[in-house]
């Protein structure tokens, strides 16, 4: 009798889930830029594959299954540890939500979301990632005001206006006056 164990093939739902995770990570712009720019060193592509396997294993092995917040924190931690990148753009949150949704759908045999992400990943191949692009999930909305200005951009992504050099007349040098505590006194112009 042969008592050696032959590895059994994973269930189709697990394979489908893994495909979905790989595809979703492949279109995550932040991770694409990190891989392209070798933020994770020469093995950046391998790190992306490893990240996908860590996520799949977490869902397959943990009870209860991870939620989107757990996946978001995992993504942020891996990006920090493996790619030296602190991510604050909120993209890890939407990736986490998408991965949980992929898990839920593949458990009941649905593959629409996996196919959608695989299609997007295929289209993204060979294209350089653009830091301005954003993949939005179906339930996400782009908050713009009536002028078409993204409110998020107003808060933290707005460019500073160019500096304007002011001409300061240098006709008469002002004497600085220091008080007894060592503070420089500022005098205004004499106005009458």
Secondary structure, DSSP 8 states (H G I E B T S, - for coil): -----------HHHHHHHHHHHHHHHT-HHHHHHHHTTTT-TTHHHHHHHHHHHHHHHHHH-SS---HHHHHHHHHHHHHHHH-----SSHHHHHHHHHHHHHHHHHTT--HHHHHHHHHHHHHTTS---TT-----TT----B-TTS-BHHIIIII-------------SS----EE-TTS-EE-------
